[in-house]
Amino acid sequence: SVSENARDMDIAWLVTCGALVFFMQAGFAMLEAGIVHPKNVTNILFKNMIDASIAAICFWLLGYGFAYGDDKGGFIGGSNFACEDIYNGAGDPIGSDGWEGWFFQWAFTGACATIVAGSVCERTKLEAYFVYSIVLTTFIYPIVVHWGWGYGWLSAWGAYPDSDGVARPIFKRNTDSNGMIDFAGSGIVHMVGGFSGLMDA
């Protein structure tokens, strides 16, 4: 039917876009390999590969729940850890299993973490960088995502009253108060990656 085909096309588009976002890792790798001393090229390429791997584990385990779990006071998500709420009935006619959304968001998480690699290349120990990568992809980035893309206090989708009907801090839920509309991740992915790189450098 048309609705089933439309859903399949939506999923295909999301996975394709996620793959394109993830392909930025190759661009980061080439850029960073070109700006470091030749003896450090292997190190920076290793950091980029590990960034994506750490982001996958940490974002799956806790980050996705912090970003898109049930809202806790407009600050953080509090459910769907280890993607436990994603439907796993792949192939059922009732719809997708939701993993395409996780994949798309993970690609952005990895990109955000790798932005910092270029800021601190040749300036940090490998162990310290891994700790940073874990903290960024598990806590910092997912919380900012919840604020802007989830149901947090800054989101256009979070500009609703809390469970008691009280309007959230800066929004009144009327036509004068829409929340932040982020365009293509420019305000979240690049802001978090850029500020983290600035702080680390």
C-alpha positions as CSV (number, residue, x, y, z in Angstrom):
1,S,0.0,0.0,0.0
2,V,1.0,3.6,-0.3
3,S,1.4,4.2,3.4
4,E,3.7,1.1,3.8
5,N,5.8,2.3,0.8
6,A,5.9,5.8,2.3
7,R,7.2,4.5,5.6
8,D,9.8,2.4,3.8
9,M,11.0,5.4,1.9
10,D,11.2,7.4,5.1
11,I,13.4,4.7,6.6
12,A,15.5,4.4,3.5
13,W,16.0,8.2,3.5
14,L,16.9,8.4,7.2
15,V,19.4,5.5,6.8
16,T,20.9,7.1,3.7
17,C,21.3,10.5,5.5
18,G,22.8,8.8,8.5
19,A,25.3,7.1,6.3
20,L,26.2,10.4,4.7
21,V,26.6,12.0,8.1
22,F,28.8,9.1,9.2
23,F,30.9,9.5,6.1
24,M,32.0,12.8,7.5
25,Q,34.3,10.7,9.7
26,A,36.3,10.1,6.5
27,G,36.5,13.8,5.9
28,F,37.6,14.5,9.4
29,A,40.2,11.8,9.1
30,M,41.7,13.3,5.9
31,L,41.6,16.8,7.3
32,E,43.2,15.9,10.6
33,A,45.8,13.6,8.9
34,G,46.8,16.6,6.8
35,I,47.3,19.0,9.7
36,V,49.4,16.8,12.1
37,H,53.0,15.9,11.9
38,P,53.5,12.7,9.8
39,K,54.5,10.7,12.8
40,N,51.1,11.4,14.4
41,V,48.9,10.4,11.5
42,T,48.3,6.9,12.8
43,N,47.4,8.3,16.2
44,I,44.8,10.7,14.9
45,L,43.2,8.1,12.6
46,F,43.0,5.8,15.6
47,K,41.3,8.5,17.6
48,N,38.7,9.0,14.8
49,M,38.0,5.3,14.6
50,I,37.7,4.9,18.4
51,D,35.4,8.0,18.6
52,A,32.9,6.3,16.4
53,S,33.2,3.1,18.4
54,I,32.9,4.8,21.8
55,A,30.0,6.8,20.6
56,A,28.2,3.7,19.4
57,I,28.5,2.0,22.8
58,C,27.9,5.0,25.0
59,F,25.1,6.4,23.0
60,W,23.3,3.1,22.8
61,L,23.8,2.3,26.5
62,L,22.8,5.7,28.1
63,G,23.0,8.6,25.7
64,Y,20.0,7.8,23.6
65,G,17.9,7.5,26.7
66,F,19.2,10.8,28.0
67,A,18.4,12.5,24.7
68,Y,15.0,11.0,23.8
69,G,13.8,9.3,26.9
70,D,10.8,10.4,28.9
71,D,11.3,14.0,29.9
72,K,12.5,14.7,33.5
73,G,11.8,18.4,34.2
74,G,12.8,19.6,30.8
75,F,16.5,18.8,31.5
76,I,17.2,15.2,30.7
77,G,15.5,12.1,29.4
78,G,15.0,9.3,31.9
79,S,14.0,6.1,30.0
80,N,14.9,4.0,26.9
81,F,18.4,3.1,28.2
82,A,20.1,0.5,26.0
83,C,17.3,1.2,23.6
84,E,15.0,-1.0,25.6
85,D,11.9,0.7,24.3
86,I,12.7,0.3,20.6
87,Y,10.5,-2.3,19.1
88,N,12.5,-5.2,17.9
89,G,10.0,-7.0,15.6
90,A,11.9,-6.4,12.4
91,G,9.9,-7.3,9.4
92,D,6.5,-7.0,11.0
93,P,3.9,-5.2,8.9
94,I,3.1,-2.9,11.8
95,G,6.0,-0.6,11.2
96,S,9.8,-0.1,11.6
97,D,11.6,-1.2,14.6
98,G,13.0,2.3,15.3
99,W,16.7,1.5,14.9
100,E,17.0,3.9,12.0
101,G,16.4,6.8,14.3
102,W,19.1,5.6,16.7
103,F,21.5,5.1,13.7
104,F,20.9,8.6,12.5
105,Q,21.4,10.2,15.9
106,W,24.5,8.0,16.6
107,A,26.1,9.4,13.3
108,F,25.7,12.9,14.7
109,T,27.0,11.9,18.1
110,G,30.1,10.5,16.5
111,A,30.5,13.6,14.3
112,C,30.2,15.9,17.4
113,A,32.9,13.9,19.2
114,T,35.2,13.9,16.3
115,I,35.1,17.7,15.9
116,V,37.1,17.9,19.0
117,A,39.8,15.5,17.7
118,G,41.0,18.1,15.3
119,S,41.1,20.8,18.1
120,V,43.2,18.7,20.4
121,C,45.3,16.7,18.0
122,E,48.9,16.4,19.1
123,R,48.0,18.1,22.4
124,T,46.4,15.4,24.6
125,K,47.2,11.9,25.8
126,L,45.3,9.1,24.3
127,E,43.8,8.0,27.7
128,A,42.5,11.5,28.5
129,Y,41.0,11.8,25.0
130,F,39.1,8.5,25.5
131,V,37.7,9.8,28.9
132,Y,36.6,13.0,27.2
133,S,35.0,11.0,24.3
134,I,33.0,8.8,26.8
135,V,31.8,11.8,28.8
136,L,30.8,13.8,25.7
137,T,28.9,11.0,24.0
138,T,27.3,9.7,27.2
139,F,26.3,12.8,29.0
140,I,27.1,16.2,27.5
141,Y,25.9,15.9,23.9
142,P,22.8,13.8,24.7
143,I,21.6,16.3,27.3
144,V,22.0,19.2,24.9
145,V,20.1,17.1,22.3
146,H,17.3,16.6,24.8
147,W,17.1,20.3,25.3
148,G,16.9,21.2,21.6
149,W,15.7,18.1,19.7
150,G,13.9,16.1,22.4
151,Y,11.3,17.4,24.8
152,G,13.6,19.6,26.8
153,W,13.2,23.2,28.0
154,L,14.6,24.8,24.8
155,S,12.9,22.6,22.2
156,A,10.0,23.6,20.0
157,W,8.5,20.2,21.0
158,G,9.3,20.8,24.6
159,A,7.6,24.2,24.8
160,Y,4.7,22.6,26.6
161,P,3.6,22.9,30.2
162,D,5.0,20.4,32.7
163,S,2.9,17.6,34.3
164,D,1.3,20.2,36.6
165,G,0.3,22.4,33.7
166,V,2.9,25.1,34.6
167,A,4.6,26.6,31.5
168,R,8.3,25.9,31.3
169,P,10.7,28.7,32.1
170,I,11.1,30.7,28.8
171,F,8.0,29.5,26.9
172,K,4.4,30.3,27.3
173,R,3.0,27.8,24.8
174,N,1.3,30.4,22.6
175,T,2.0,31.8,19.1
176,D,4.6,34.1,20.6
177,S,6.7,31.3,22.0
178,N,7.8,28.5,19.7
179,G,11.0,27.2,21.2
180,M,14.3,26.8,19.4
181,I,14.2,25.4,15.9
182,D,17.6,24.0,15.1
183,F,18.5,23.8,11.4
184,A,20.4,20.6,10.4
185,G,22.3,20.4,13.6
186,S,24.1,23.7,13.3
187,G,23.0,24.8,16.8
188,I,23.6,21.5,18.6
189,V,26.2,19.3,16.9
190,H,28.5,22.1,16.0
191,M,28.0,24.1,19.1
192,V,28.7,21.2,21.4
193,G,31.6,20.0,19.4
194,G,33.0,23.5,18.9
195,F,32.7,24.6,22.5
196,S,34.1,21.2,23.7
197,G,37.1,21.7,21.4
198,L,37.6,25.2,22.5
199,M,37.6,24.1,26.2
200,D,39.9,21.2,25.5
201,A,42.4,23.3,23.5
